[in-house]
């Protein structure tokens, strides 16, 4: 077996494993459930700060109309607010509110608790140590993509 084949196998295994974990976490119920587009918009605003709907649409690679619909729903729930763009009166700047930040944090906390329970119940101390060693490498892999 060649080194390249071994790396290809590792890539395929990681892709499947990370995808499975992500899907399971996304599809398990959580209080104050947000849709995937809503979670994505809130997370983007949390990471990158206030933005226009056009900028959000470009970042998410979706239509401005789809972003506007998502933002309108988030605004009705008090998770985002819109203010006029000081540089272009035709545009609105969308910002995360404290309630939006809190719902995002609650969602993250619920997922972390879910992972903690799975790790505690299903892994030996040696396996947990291996995962502890691998976690920074997985983070670096994600940042390199």
C-alpha angles and dihedrals in degrees: 000000000000125000089242091054090049092052090047089053091048091049091051092048093048092047091053095043097046090044092052093049091047094049093047092050093046095049100045113097121255133180115268091020116211124199117246092255090049093050090046094051093047092047091049092050089047093051100037104025130230117353143169119258088247091057091047090050091052092048093049093039092231134116121282088237091058091049091048091054092049093046092048090056092047091048092052088054092049096246096119136021132206125219129177115269106247090212098046119025091198091064132070126213114224117212134182114247125215088257089053091049090049096049089049091050091047089052092050092046091052091051092048090051089050091052091045091053092049093047093047095047101039111034136069121230089256092052091048089052090052091050090048089055093046097047097079089046091053090049090051090049090053092050092050095055 
